[in-house]
């Protein structure tokens, strides 16, 4: 009962943080000629949706499905090299279910897609989890490369934005960047230390390590490593193109250019790392602040832009995830 209460409490805490951050970001919308009630703000968001170019948004939806398909094929390559007989259809459905679960339980999608693969073809959860961990390691490396390129090309703007954050006075841009990285490292270290003190957690990690060692080593057994690298590059290029297409869909951002895409993409990627459902809250707070500060867009337009396109992206995940969940249920029942 205590464990269940703790789980419920943690989930409510995460949900509360998400709601608070979304509410806090909504405060940035100021509608002229109104009392700025919540209804006025939602009307402003709806107006932003009406003014958006639906053609660009539909193109973004198509590109997102292509990126998910490529990611599913990349994951399948790791599973096959680890000894699984997973098909592209199975990995694609499982990936979409994972995205759906992530909207409710932060990072829960990684476990759920491994469970779904087990239901479809009896692949061990430990092995498939090992391949997911390897996938995440590769994605982190890709993200670091994107951030490095972004800071090289947009250094002045991004450091100016970092200087505007409440990190204390004085110090160089490099020192403030180190402070951000240090905060992230300290928080992660504290979390690991707390978990590692629990014997059950240590035993669980040991069991998982023995099981997914084959998944981790699957990267060394790839039959076509160059194709795997090509898929990784294609996935992140599509993410970049999707960000650009989304900007073209809104009057407030359609003229910002490719440099702005890099900045928004980098800020969004950082925000999505936050352990919140679908990155909600952190995304709605950090990205509008960055867009408004870096490119002289009103905070109202920047907030509305982020709210609408994040809602559109979430809707795509929900529809695709529900379809994948139904399809997987039907496939799992087949002998």
C-alpha positions in Angstrom: 0.0 0.0 0.0 2.9 2.3 0.9 4.6 1.6 -2.4 1.4 2.3 -4.3 0.8 5.5 -2.4 4.4 6.6 -3.2 3.9 5.9 -6.9 0.6 7.8 -7.0 2.2 10.7 -5.1 5.2 10.9 -7.5 2.8 10.8 -10.5 0.6 13.6 -9.0 3.8 15.6 -8.2 4.9 15.3 -11.9 1.4 16.1 -13.1 1.2 19.1 -10.7 4.6 20.4 -12.0 3.3 20.1 -15.6 0.1 21.9 -14.9 1.9 24.7 -13.0 4.4 25.2 -15.8 1.6 25.3 -18.5 -0.3 27.8 -16.3 2.8 29.8 -15.8 3.5 30.0 -19.5 -0.1 30.9 -20.3 0.4 34.0 -18.2 2.7 35.3 -20.9 -0.2 35.8 -23.3 -1.5 39.3 -23.1 -4.5 40.0 -25.3 -5.0 43.8 -26.0 -8.4 45.2 -25.3 -9.5 42.4 -23.0 -9.3 41.6 -19.3 -6.8 38.8 -20.1 -9.0 36.1 -18.5 -8.3 32.5 -19.1 -11.1 32.5 -21.7 -9.4 35.4 -23.5 -6.1 33.5 -23.6 -7.7 30.4 -25.0 -9.5 32.5 -27.6 -6.1 33.9 -28.6 -4.7 30.4 -29.0 -7.7 29.4 -31.1 -7.2 32.4 -33.3 -3.5 31.4 -33.7 -4.7 28.0 -34.8 -7.1 29.5 -37.3 -4.4 31.7 -38.8 -1.9 28.7 -39.2 -1.3 27.2 -42.6 -2.8 23.7 -42.3 -0.9 22.5 -45.3 2.4 22.9 -43.6 1.0 21.3 -40.4 -0.1 18.3 -42.4 3.3 18.1 -44.1 4.8 18.1 -40.6 2.5 15.2 -39.6 3.7 13.2 -42.6 7.3 13.9 -41.9 6.9 12.9 -38.3 5.5 9.5 -39.4 8.4 9.0 -41.8 10.9 9.8 -38.9 9.1 7.3 -36.7 9.2 4.7 -39.4 13.0 5.2 -39.9 13.5 5.1 -36.1 11.5 1.8 -35.9 13.7 0.3 -38.7 16.8 1.4 -36.9 15.6 -0.2 -33.6 14.7 -3.4 -35.6 18.3 -3.6 -36.8 19.5 -3.6 -33.2 16.9 -6.2 -32.2 17.8 -8.5 -35.0 21.5 -8.3 -34.3 20.6 -9.2 -30.7 18.9 -12.4 -31.9 15.3 -11.3 -32.2 13.0 -12.0 -35.1 11.3 -8.6 -35.0 9.7 -7.2 -38.1 9.4 -3.6 -39.1 5.6 -3.7 -38.6 6.1 -4.9 -35.0 8.8 -2.4 -34.1 6.8 0.5 -35.7 3.6 -0.4 -33.7 5.6 -0.8 -30.5 7.4 2.5 -31.0 4.1 4.4 -31.5 2.7 2.8 -28.4 5.8 4.0 -26.5 5.2 7.6 -27.6 1.6 7.3 -26.5 2.6 6.1 -23.0 5.2 8.8 -22.7 2.4 11.4 -22.9 1.0 9.9 -19.6 4.0 8.4 -17.8 7.4 10.2 -18.3 9.9 7.7 -19.8 7.3 4.9 -19.4 7.2 4.5 -23.2 10.7 2.9 -23.2 9.4 0.0 -21.0 6.0 -0.2 -22.7 7.4 -0.7 -26.2 9.7 -3.5 -25.0 6.7 -5.1 -23.4 4.7 -4.8 -26.6 7.5 -6.4 -28.6 7.5 -9.3 -26.1 3.7 -9.7 -26.6 4.2 -9.8 -30.4 7.2 -12.1 -30.9 8.3 -13.2 -27.4 11.5 -11.1 -27.4 12.9 -10.8 -23.9 12.2 -7.5 -22.3 15.7 -7.3 -20.9 17.2 -7.8 -24.4 14.9 -5.3 -26.1 15.5 -2.8 -23.2 19.2 -3.1 -23.9 18.7 -2.1 -27.5 16.6 0.9 -26.3 19.3 2.0 -24.0 21.8 1.8 -26.9 19.4 3.8 -29.0 19.2 6.4 -26.4 23.0 6.6 -26.1 23.2 7.2 -29.9 20.5 9.8 -29.7 22.3 11.7 -26.9 25.4 11.8 -29.0 23.3 13.2 -31.9 21.7 15.7 -29.6 25.1 16.9 -28.4 26.3 17.3 -32.0 23.2 19.4 -32.8 23.7 21.5 -29.7 27.4 22.0 -30.6 26.5 23.1 -34.2 23.8 25.4 -32.8 26.1 27.1 -30.4 28.8 27.5 -33.1 26.3 29.2 -35.5 24.1 31.0 -33.0 26.6 31.6 -30.1 25.9 35.3 -29.6 22.1 34.9 -29.4 22.1 31.8 -27.3 24.7 33.2 -24.8 22.6 36.3 -24.6 19.6 34.2 -23.7 21.7 32.3 -21.1 22.7 35.6 -19.6 19.1 36.5 -19.2 18.4 33.4 -17.1 18.5 33.8 -13.3 21.9 32.1 -12.8 23.4 34.8 -10.7 25.3 37.9 -11.6 28.8 38.1 -13.1 30.8 35.5 -14.8 31.5 34.8 -18.5 29.2 33.1 -20.9 31.2 30.0 -20.7 31.0 29.9 -16.9 27.2 30.3 -17.0 27.0 27.4 -19.5 29.1 25.3 -17.2 26.6 26.2 -14.3 23.7 24.9 -16.4 25.6 21.6 -17.1 26.7 21.3 -13.5 23.1 21.6 -12.2 22.0 18.9 -14.6 24.9 16.6 -13.5 24.3 17.2 -9.8 20.5 16.4 -10.1 21.3 13.2 -12.1 23.9 12.1 -9.6 21.6 12.7 -6.6 18.9 10.6 -8.3 21.4 7.8 -9.0 22.7 7.9 -5.4 19.2 7.7 -3.9 18.2 4.7 -6.1 21.5 2.9 -5.6 21.1 2.9 -1.8 18.1 0.6 -2.1 19.1 -3.1 -2.2 16.1 -4.0 -4.4 17.1 -1.4 -6.9 20.7 -2.7 -7.0 19.4 -6.3 -7.5 17.1 -5.1 -10.2 19.9 -3.3 -12.0 22.1 -6.4 -11.8 19.3 -8.6 -13.3 18.6 -6.1 -16.0 22.3 -5.8 -16.9 22.7 -9.5 -17.3 19.6 -9.6 -19.5 20.2 -6.6 -21.7 23.9 -7.0 -22.1 23.2 -8.7 -25.4 21.0 -5.7 -26.4 23.8 -3.3 -25.5 26.3 -5.3 -27.5 23.9 -5.5 -30.5 25.6 -2.4 -31.9 28.8 -4.4 -32.5 26.9 -7.1 -34.4 25.1 -5.0 -37.0 25.2 -6.4 -40.5 25.0 -3.0 -42.1 26.5 -0.4 -39.8 26.7 2.3 -42.4 23.0 2.0 -43.1 22.4 2.3 -39.3 24.5 5.5 -39.2 22.5 6.8 -42.2 19.2 6.2 -40.5 20.4 8.1 -37.4 21.4 11.1 -39.5 18.1 10.9 -41.4 16.1 10.9 -38.2 17.7 14.1 -36.9 17.6 15.8 -40.2 13.9 15.1 -40.4 13.5 16.6 -36.9 15.2 19.7 -38.1 13.0 19.9 -41.3 9.9 19.4 -39.2 10.8 22.3 -37.0 11.3 24.5 -40.1 8.0 23.4 -41.5 6.2 24.2 -38.3 7.7 27.7 -38.3 6.4 28.2 -41.8 2.9 27.4 -40.7 2.6 30.5 -38.5 2.6 34.1 -39.5 4.6 35.2 -36.5 7.5 32.8 -37.3 7.4 32.2 -41.0 10.2 34.7 -41.8 12.7 33.8 -39.0 15.0 31.7 -41.2 17.1 28.6 -40.7 19.2 30.1 -37.8 16.1 30.4 -35.7 15.2 26.8 -36.5 18.5 25.7 -35.0 17.9 27.8 -31.8 14.3 26.6 -31.4 15.2 23.0 -32.1 18.0 23.1 -29.5 15.8 24.8 -26.9 13.0 22.3 -27.6 15.4 19.3 -27.4 16.6 20.5 -24.0 13.1 21.1 -22.7 12.0 17.6 -23.8 14.7 16.0 -21.6 12.7 17.1 -18.5 10.9 14.1 -16.9 7.4 15.5 -17.6 4.7 13.9 -19.7 5.6 14.6 -23.4 7.9 17.4 -22.2 4.7 19.5 -21.5 5.3 22.4 -19.2 9.1 22.7 -19.6 8.6 23.0 -23.4 5.8 25.6 -23.0 8.0 27.6 -20.6 11.5 27.5 -22.1 10.8 27.7 -25.8 8.5 30.8 -25.8 11.0 32.6 -23.6 13.8 31.8 -26.0 11.9 32.6 -29.1 10.7 36.0 -27.7 14.1 36.9 -26.4 16.2 35.8 -29.4 14.0 37.0 -32.2 12.0 40.0 -30.9 8.6 38.2 -31.1 6.1 39.2 -28.6 5.8 36.7 -25.7 2.1 36.4 -26.6 2.8 35.3 -30.1 5.7 33.1 -29.1 3.6 31.3 -26.4 0.6 30.8 -28.7 3.0 29.4 -31.4 4.4 26.9 -29.0 1.1 25.9 -27.5 -0.6 25.3 -30.9 2.2 23.3 -32.6 2.9 21.3 -29.5 -0.8 20.4 -29.2 -0.8 19.4 -32.9 2.2 17.2 -32.4 0.6 15.6 -29.3 -2.6 15.0 -31.3 -0.6 13.2 -33.9 1.0 11.0 -31.3 -2.3 10.2 -29.7 -4.1 9.2 -32.9 -1.1 7.1 -34.1 -0.6 5.5 -30.7 -4.2 4.5 -30.3 -4.3 2.9 -33.8 -1.0 1.1 -33.0 -2.4 -0.1 -29.6 -5.5 -1.5 -31.3 -3.5 -3.1 -34.1 -1.0 -4.7 -31.6 -3.9 -6.1 -29.5 -5.3 -7.8 -32.6 -1.9 -9.2 -33.7 -1.1 -10.5 -30.2 -4.3 -12.6 -30.2 -3.3 -14.3 -33.4 -1.6 -17.7 -33.0 
